[in-house]
Amino acid sequence: MKQKVKETEDLTRSAEMVAAKWSGLFNLGDDLIDSAMLRAAYAEPRLRELFPTVSHGALYLSRCIRYPRPHDVGALFRRGGGGFMVIRQSDGTVLGEPDTVEEAVALIVANLPEGCGPAIDGSVEDL
């Protein structure tokens, strides 16, 4: 019974950390990332529970809150000429180059790793 309570507490803490990170990203404005990319990813329930990070205008999602992260969830990039690119960094696979952010988000969801659930408060070794 104590193990079940601890697991529930761990999931709750992880969910709170993920929610706080999303909130922080939405408060950045459009300086670091196009907020339309954030809104589209956040609108998808399966992506909303992953840990988001932003770098150089790209959105990265992870099943882990801590480093090292597995990088096995598609990352969303805006293409210079328009449209988007989704890349799975763990193996360098370009999952697609859709024209709309909604198509890009759907592509990320369609290529989530097997058994992908909410982000854990751990690293790749804890998966």
The 8 nearest C-alpha neighbors of each residue, nearest first, counted from 0:
[[1, 3, 2, 4, 5, 6, 7, 8],
 [2, 0, 4, 3, 5, 6, 7, 8],
 [1, 3, 5, 0, 4, 6, 7, 8],
 [4, 2, 6, 0, 1, 5, 7, 8],
 [3, 5, 1, 7, 2, 6, 8, 0],
 [6, 4, 8, 2, 7, 3, 9, 1],
 [7, 5, 9, 3, 8, 4, 2, 10],
 [6, 8, 4, 10, 5, 9, 11, 3],
 [7, 9, 5, 11, 6, 10, 12, 4],
 [10, 8, 6, 12, 7, 11, 5, 13],
 [11, 9, 13, 7, 8, 12, 14, 6],
 [10, 12, 8, 14, 9, 13, 7, 15],
 [13, 11, 15, 9, 14, 10, 8, 16],
 [12, 14, 16, 10, 120, 15, 11, 119],
 [15, 13, 17, 11, 16, 12, 10, 18],
 [14, 16, 18, 12, 13, 17, 19, 11],
 [17, 15, 13, 19, 14, 18, 20, 12],
 [16, 18, 14, 20, 50, 19, 15, 13],
 [19, 17, 15, 21, 20, 16, 14, 22],
 [18, 20, 22, 16, 17, 21, 15, 23],
 [19, 21, 23, 17, 22, 18, 16, 24],
 [22, 20, 24, 18, 23, 19, 17, 25],
 [23, 21, 19, 25, 20, 24, 18, 26],
 [22, 24, 20, 26, 21, 25, 19, 27],
 [23, 25, 21, 26, 27, 22, 20, 53],
 [26, 24, 22, 23, 27, 21, 28, 34],
 [25, 27, 23, 24, 28, 22, 21, 29],
 [28, 26, 24, 25, 29, 23, 30, 31],
 [27, 29, 26, 30, 25, 34, 31, 32],
 [28, 30, 33, 32, 34, 31, 27, 25],
 [29, 31, 28, 32, 27, 33, 56, 34],
 [32, 30, 56, 29, 55, 27, 33, 54],
 [33, 31, 56, 29, 30, 34, 57, 53],
 [32, 34, 29, 35, 36, 56, 37, 31],
 [33, 35, 37, 36, 29, 32, 38, 28],
 [36, 34, 38, 33, 37, 39, 100, 32],
 [37, 35, 39, 34, 38, 33, 40, 100],
 [38, 36, 34, 40, 35, 39, 41, 33],
 [37, 39, 35, 41, 36, 40, 42, 34],
 [38, 40, 42, 36, 41, 37, 35, 101],
 [41, 39, 37, 42, 43, 38, 104, 46],
 [40, 42, 47, 38, 43, 39, 37, 46],
 [43, 41, 39, 40, 38, 44, 47, 46],
 [42, 44, 41, 46, 40, 45, 47, 39],
 [45, 43, 47, 46, 42, 48, 41, 40],
 [46, 44, 47, 43, 48, 108, 49, 116],
 [47, 45, 49, 48, 43, 44, 40, 41],
 [46, 48, 41, 44, 49, 45, 43, 40],
 [47, 49, 117, 46, 45, 118, 17, 44],
 [50, 48, 118, 46, 61, 62, 47, 117],
 [49, 51, 61, 17, 60, 64, 118, 62],
 [52, 50, 60, 59, 49, 21, 61, 20],
 [51, 53, 59, 58, 60, 50, 54, 20],
 [54, 52, 58, 57, 59, 56, 55, 51],
 [53, 55, 57, 56, 52, 58, 31, 59],
 [56, 54, 57, 31, 53, 32, 58, 76],
 [55, 57, 32, 31, 54, 53, 58, 76],
 [58, 56, 76, 54, 75, 53, 55, 59],
 [59, 57, 53, 75, 74, 52, 60, 76],
 [58, 60, 74, 52, 51, 53, 57, 75],
 [61, 59, 51, 50, 49, 72, 52, 74],
 [60, 62, 50, 63, 49, 72, 70, 51],
 [61, 63, 118, 49, 119, 50, 117, 64],
 [64, 62, 118, 119, 61, 122, 65, 121],
 [63, 65, 120, 121, 50, 119, 118, 122],
 [66, 64, 122, 121, 63, 67, 120, 68],
 [67, 65, 68, 122, 64, 123, 63, 121],
 [66, 68, 122, 123, 65, 69, 124, 63],
 [67, 69, 66, 123, 122, 63, 70, 65],
 [68, 70, 123, 71, 67, 89, 61, 63],
 [71, 69, 89, 88, 72, 68, 61, 87],
 [72, 70, 89, 69, 87, 88, 73, 112],
 [73, 71, 70, 111, 87, 60, 61, 74],
 [74, 72, 87, 86, 107, 85, 71, 75],
 [75, 73, 59, 86, 85, 58, 87, 72],
 [74, 76, 85, 58, 57, 84, 59, 73],
 [77, 75, 57, 84, 83, 85, 78, 74],
 [76, 78, 83, 82, 84, 79, 75, 57],
 [79, 77, 83, 81, 82, 80, 76, 84],
 [78, 80, 81, 77, 82, 83, 76, 84],
 [81, 79, 78, 82, 77, 83, 98, 84],
 [82, 80, 78, 79, 83, 77, 98, 99],
 [81, 83, 98, 78, 99, 97, 77, 80],
 [84, 82, 77, 78, 96, 97, 76, 98],
 [83, 85, 96, 76, 95, 75, 77, 78],
 [84, 86, 75, 94, 74, 95, 73, 93],
 [85, 87, 93, 73, 74, 94, 92, 88],
 [88, 86, 73, 92, 91, 89, 71, 72],
 [87, 89, 91, 90, 70, 86, 71, 92],
 [90, 88, 70, 71, 87, 91, 69, 92],
 [89, 91, 88, 92, 87, 71, 70, 86],
 [92, 90, 88, 87, 89, 93, 86, 94],
 [91, 93, 87, 90, 86, 94, 88, 89],
 [94, 92, 86, 95, 85, 91, 87, 84],
 [95, 93, 85, 86, 92, 87, 106, 96],
 [96, 94, 93, 85, 84, 97, 106, 86],
 [95, 97, 84, 83, 85, 98, 82, 94],
 [98, 96, 83, 103, 99, 102, 82, 95],
 [97, 99, 82, 83, 96, 100, 102, 81],
 [100, 98, 102, 101, 97, 82, 103, 83],
 [99, 101, 103, 102, 104, 36, 39, 83],
 [102, 100, 104, 99, 103, 105, 39, 40],
 [103, 101, 105, 99, 100, 104, 97, 106],
 [102, 104, 100, 106, 101, 105, 97, 99],
 [103, 105, 107, 101, 106, 102, 40, 100],
 [106, 104, 102, 108, 103, 107, 109, 101],
 [107, 105, 103, 109, 104, 108, 102, 110],
 [106, 108, 104, 73, 110, 105, 109, 111],
 [107, 109, 105, 111, 110, 106, 104, 45],
 [110, 108, 106, 107, 111, 105, 104, 112],
 [111, 109, 107, 108, 106, 112, 73, 72],
 [112, 110, 108, 72, 109, 107, 115, 113],
 [113, 111, 115, 114, 110, 71, 72, 109],
 [112, 114, 115, 111, 110, 116, 71, 109],
 [113, 115, 116, 112, 111, 117, 126, 62],
 [116, 114, 112, 113, 111, 117, 62, 118],
 [117, 115, 114, 118, 62, 45, 48, 49],
 [116, 118, 48, 49, 119, 62, 115, 14],
 [119, 117, 62, 49, 63, 50, 48, 64],
 [120, 118, 63, 121, 13, 64, 62, 117],
 [121, 119, 64, 13, 63, 65, 118, 122],
 [120, 122, 65, 119, 63, 125, 64, 123],
 [121, 123, 65, 66, 63, 124, 125, 67],
 [122, 124, 68, 69, 125, 126, 67, 63],
 [125, 123, 122, 126, 121, 67, 68, 69],
 [126, 124, 123, 122, 121, 119, 63, 120],
 [125, 123, 124, 122, 121, 119, 63, 62]]
